[in-house]
Amino acid sequence: MALTGMAIYKSLPKTNCKDCGFPTCMAFAMQVAAKQKALTDCPHLSDDAKSEFADASSPPMKLVQIGTAEADVKIGQETVMFRHEEKLHNSPALAGKIAASLSDEEALARLDALHNARFVRVGDEVRVRLAAVELDGLAADAAAARVKALDGKSCLPFVLMTDNADTMAAAAGAVAEKRPLVYKATKENADAMIKIAADNKCPLAVSAGTLEELADLVKAAKDKGVEDLILSFDGRDTANTIRNITIARRAALKKTFRTLGFPSMVDVSVDDAMKETVLATTFVAKYAGVIIINGTNGSELLPVLTTVQNIYTDPQVPNTVEAKLYEIGDVSENSPVLFTTNFSLTYFCVEAEVERSKIPSYVAVVETEGLGVLNAFAGDKISAEKVVKTLDEQGVAGKVNHHKLIIPGLIPSFRAEIEDTSEWKEVLIGPENATGIPAFLAESWK
C-alpha cells in the first residue's frame, strides 16, 4: 500500500526526540513516505506499528554499504527511474581493478595509482572510490596475504574478485572487519559464496544468466541471512545488460518487486581504454551502482566521473558558491577586478581561467540564485544596480587603487549604468566566454 506522511506520522511516538536524526517526527515521516528512510529507523516505534507498516514503508531498492563508516561506499536506495522525476541519491562508484597477475610490489603501486585517481571539478572532488582486487589463480594463503598487505596501505574499500570459494573464504576472512564486497555468487558456487558472506557479514554480489535465475539466487541468499546484495551483470554485453538492469530496476521501483530491489554493478574492464570509457559512461547513465574498470589516467576517468557528477547532482537545488569576494593568486592593490554569478560552473570556469592567466585578480561573486550570466539576466536575477550594491557590500573599492571593473561580455549594456551610478568609472567589457580571460587580461590590463 502507498503510505502518506500523515499516515506514517500517526504511527510514531510524536515526541520529537530526534533519535532518528531528524528534528521532528513529521520530518521523519515525510522521509519515510518518500522511501528515503525505513519506518524501523525510529528507535521508539511500537511493535504493532512495525508489523503493520515496516515492509511497506522501506525503500523499494535497498541501501547497500561497502566498507566501514571511516571509508565506505553507499549505493542503492533509489526511488525513481529517471533523474528528472525527483533526483538520484547515491552516485555510482568506480572500482579500479588490481590484477592477480601483479607482483606484491606492483599491486601496491597500482593501489597507489588508484588513490591518486582523483580530480577537482566545479569545486568538488571526483575520484575512484573502490579497489577491485582480483584473486583468480592465487592460492588461499597467497590471496589472504595479498589483501592483508593492500589493506595496510588502502584508504579504499575492497571488491574481492574470484569464483573460487576457498580463495574467497581466506581473503574475505583476512579483512572481514572492513566489509569488502564478495564478488561473486553464481549458480555453480552459490552455497559456498553465500556462506562466506554470511559468516563474515559482508555484502555479496550475485550473478546469473537470466533474471529468473538471479531472483532465485537473491532468495537463496536472503534465506541464509545475507541482506546486503548487489545484482551483478557483464557490462561488456552492453545491449543485454542494459535490458536486464532496466527490467530489474523497473520491477523494483514501479512494481515494488523486492526480490530484485537491490543496486546493480557491472564489470566493463577491457584493454581498449576508449571502449572502456564509453562502456563505463553508458552504465553511469544506465543505473549501475558499481563499475569495475582497468584505467587510472585522467583522459579515461574524467569523462566518466564528469558524467557521474552531472547526473547525480540534485536538480532541485541550485549548484552554487558563496556570494563573496574571492582572491585568486597573490593579489595587490593593482590587481584587476571582475565579477560573475554564483552558479558553480560559471565561477569555477572563471577561477580556472584567471589562474591560467597568471595575473592575480579579485572576482566578486553576485548572488543570482544559482543562475549563469545569461540566465540570470533573462530571469531578472542580476542588474547593474545589484552589481554595484554587491561591490559596495564586499568592500572591493577599498582593496584596489584604481576604478576599473571588468564585466562579462554577455552583458555589455551594464557598462554605462555602472559608470554613471558608481565609483567604477572605467568599465571594461570582457570576453563572452571564460576561455578568453587570459588573453583579455594580457592585452587589456596595464
Secondary structure, 3 states (H helix, E strand, C coil): CCCCHHHHHHHCCCCCCCCCCCCCHHHHHHHHHCCCCCHHHCCCCCHHHHHHHHHHHCCCCCEEEEEECCEEEEEECCCCCCHHHCCCCCCCEEEEEECCCCCHHHHHHHHHHHHCCEEEECCEEEECCEEEEECCCCCHHHHHHHHHHHHCCCCCCEEEECCCHHHHHHHHHHCHHHCCEEEEECCCCHHHHHHHHHHHCCCEEEECCCHHHHHHHHHHHHHCCCCCEEEEECCCCHHHHHHHHHHHHHHHHHHCCHHHCCCEEEECCCCCHHHHHHHHHHHHHCCEEEEEECCCCHHHHHHHHHHHHHHCCCCCCCCECCCCEEEECCCCCCCCEEEEECEHHHHHHHHHHHHHHCCCEEEEEECCCCCCHHHHHHCCCCCHHHHHHHHHHCCCHHHCCCCEEEECCCCCCHHHHHHHHCCCCEEEECCCCHHHHHHHHHHHCC
